Amino acid sequence: MEGLSLYIVQTNAVEGRDEEFNEWYDSTHVPDVLSIDGFESAQRFTRSTALDRPEVPTPPYEYATLYEISGDPVEALGRLGAAVQGGQMELSDAMVPGSGSVLLTSLGGKVIAPKRGE
């Protein structure tokens, strides 16, 4: 496979433990994941309330991490799963068990906006 794939993982912290969860995620989990062959970068996000509407259910996750994967993403995710199952990757009890994830593969190159004001 050419190009990068995107792997988006959505998670929640145990109630009242967001600070501990975020410290672990930033200082332990992301570096652990990036040590796995194929994982090239990570960027974390928190859910914005800017689009919340009373008539629309609140999304179930507060946090998301966007990972870029090079090469075969299924193989990279297999290596990640093996590291977790083999105990080489520490998971925090400040994270709610279960997460949502989606793997996106590229349909083409990235399109960059033209420079504005020139």
C-alpha positions in Angstrom: 0.0 0.0 0.0 1.2 3.4 -0.9 0.9 6.6 1.2 -0.3 6.9 4.7 -3.3 5.4 6.4 -5.1 7.1 9.2 -6.1 5.2 12.4 -8.4 7.1 14.7 -8.9 5.9 18.2 -11.6 7.4 20.5 -11.4 7.0 24.2 -12.7 8.2 27.6 -11.1 8.8 30.9 -12.6 7.3 34.1 -14.8 10.0 35.7 -12.6 12.4 37.7 -9.3 11.0 36.3 -8.9 13.1 33.2 -5.6 14.6 34.3 -4.1 11.2 35.1 -5.4 9.7 31.9 -4.0 12.5 29.7 -0.6 12.4 31.5 -0.4 8.6 30.8 -1.6 8.9 27.3 0.8 11.7 26.4 3.9 10.5 28.2 3.5 6.7 28.0 1.0 5.5 25.6 1.7 7.6 22.5 5.5 6.9 22.7 4.8 3.2 23.1 2.5 3.2 20.0 5.0 5.2 18.0 7.7 2.6 18.9 5.7 0.1 16.8 7.0 -0.3 13.2 4.6 1.5 10.8 3.3 4.1 13.3 4.7 7.4 12.0 2.9 10.1 14.0 0.2 10.8 16.5 -1.9 13.9 17.3 -4.5 14.0 20.2 -7.8 15.9 20.2 -10.6 16.5 22.6 -14.2 16.8 21.6 -15.4 20.4 21.1 -18.8 21.4 22.3 -19.1 24.0 19.5 -21.5 21.9 17.5 -23.6 20.4 20.4 -27.3 20.7 20.0 -30.0 19.7 22.5 -31.8 17.6 19.8 -28.7 15.6 18.9 -27.2 12.9 21.1 -23.8 13.7 22.6 -21.0 11.7 21.0 -19.9 8.9 23.3 -16.1 9.8 23.4 -14.3 12.8 24.7 -10.8 12.1 23.3 -9.5 11.0 20.0 -6.0 10.3 18.7 -5.1 10.4 15.0 -2.2 8.1 14.1 -0.5 8.1 10.7 0.6 4.6 9.6 3.0 3.8 6.7 3.1 0.5 4.9 0.5 -2.1 5.4 -1.8 -0.8 8.2 -3.2 -4.2 9.0 0.3 -5.5 9.7 1.0 -2.4 11.9 -2.2 -2.9 13.8 -1.3 -6.6 14.2 2.1 -5.6 15.8 0.3 -3.1 18.0 -2.2 -5.8 19.2 0.6 -8.3 19.8 2.4 -5.7 22.0 -0.7 -5.1 24.1 -1.5 -8.8 24.4 2.2 -9.6 25.1 2.3 -7.1 28.0 4.9 -4.9 26.4 2.5 -2.0 26.5 1.2 -0.6 29.8 -2.5 0.3 29.7 -3.9 2.7 32.4 -6.8 2.0 34.7 -7.6 5.7 34.3 -8.9 4.8 30.8 -12.4 3.5 30.4 -12.2 0.0 28.9 -13.3 -0.2 25.3 -12.7 2.4 22.6 -13.9 3.3 19.2 -11.6 3.1 16.2 -11.6 3.5 12.5 -8.9 2.8 9.9 -8.9 5.0 6.8 -6.8 4.2 3.8 -5.9 6.8 1.2 -7.8 7.4 -2.0 -5.1 9.7 -3.3 -2.7 12.4 -2.5 -3.2 15.2 0.0 -4.6 18.4 -1.5 -3.1 21.6 -0.2 -4.9 24.9 -0.3 -3.2 27.6 -2.4 -1.4 30.4 -0.6 -3.8 33.2 0.1 -3.2 36.8 -0.2 -0.2 36.6 -2.6 
